[in-house]
Amino acid sequence: MANEPTYCYHCRTHHPRDEMRLIVTKTGKRWRCIRSIEATQQGAAAREAYGRLVSEINKAESKSRAQRMNNILQEK
């Protein structure tokens, strides 16, 4: 169970459970990766850099997903 992939609400990706922490938020308990927690505690510059990195990753995944869907639709 320690290596079971768990969704991180902060960076929107799955990580092994042993890299996650259960955080209490105003809407309830959520899983968040240790990397994102540490990045937000290192100051504004580190937090912004981490946010830009996560945004770039999400954009690349979205673009890749859109291209795959486009390819599938064109094959039909």
C-alpha positions as CSV (number, residue, x, y, z in Angstrom):
1,M,0.0,0.0,0.0
2,A,3.0,2.3,0.5
3,N,3.7,2.5,-3.2
4,E,0.0,2.8,-4.3
5,P,-0.3,5.8,-6.6
6,T,-2.2,8.6,-4.9
7,Y,-3.4,11.8,-6.6
8,C,-1.8,15.1,-5.4
9,Y,-4.4,17.9,-5.5
10,H,-1.7,20.5,-5.6
11,C,0.4,19.4,-8.6
12,R,-2.4,17.3,-10.1
13,T,-0.3,14.1,-10.7
14,H,-0.1,10.7,-9.1
15,H,2.8,9.9,-6.7
16,P,3.6,6.8,-4.6
17,R,1.8,7.0,-1.3
18,D,5.0,7.1,0.7
19,E,5.8,10.4,-1.1
20,M,2.5,11.9,0.1
21,R,1.0,13.5,3.2
22,L,-2.6,13.8,4.2
23,I,-3.3,17.5,4.6
24,V,-6.4,18.9,6.4
25,T,-7.9,21.7,4.3
26,K,-11.0,23.8,4.8
27,T,-12.9,21.4,2.4
28,G,-11.6,18.3,4.1
29,K,-8.6,16.0,4.0
30,R,-6.6,15.8,0.8
31,W,-3.4,14.1,-0.3
32,R,-0.4,16.4,-1.2
33,C,3.1,15.4,-2.2
34,I,6.0,16.2,0.0
35,R,7.8,18.0,-2.8
36,S,5.0,20.5,-3.2
37,I,4.8,21.0,0.6
38,E,8.6,21.7,0.8
39,A,8.5,24.0,-2.2
40,T,5.9,26.2,-0.6
41,Q,7.8,26.5,2.6
42,Q,11.0,27.8,1.0
43,G,9.8,31.3,0.2
44,A,8.0,33.1,-2.6
45,A,10.7,32.6,-5.3
46,A,10.8,28.8,-4.8
47,R,7.0,28.6,-4.6
48,E,6.7,30.6,-7.9
49,A,9.4,28.4,-9.6
50,Y,7.6,25.2,-8.5
51,G,4.3,26.6,-9.7
52,R,5.8,27.4,-13.1
53,L,7.3,23.9,-13.4
54,V,4.0,22.3,-12.5
55,S,2.2,24.5,-15.0
56,E,4.6,23.6,-17.8
57,I,4.2,19.9,-17.0
58,N,0.4,20.2,-17.1
59,K,0.4,22.1,-20.4
60,A,2.7,19.5,-22.0
61,E,0.4,16.7,-20.8
62,S,-2.6,18.5,-22.1
63,K,-1.1,19.2,-25.4
64,S,0.0,15.5,-25.8
65,R,-3.5,14.3,-24.8
66,A,-5.1,16.7,-27.4
67,Q,-2.7,15.5,-30.1
68,R,-3.5,11.8,-29.3
69,M,-7.2,12.5,-29.5
70,N,-6.8,14.4,-32.7
71,N,-4.8,11.4,-34.2
72,I,-7.5,9.0,-33.1
73,L,-10.3,11.1,-34.6
74,Q,-8.4,11.4,-37.9
75,E,-7.9,7.6,-38.1
76,K,-11.6,7.0,-38.0
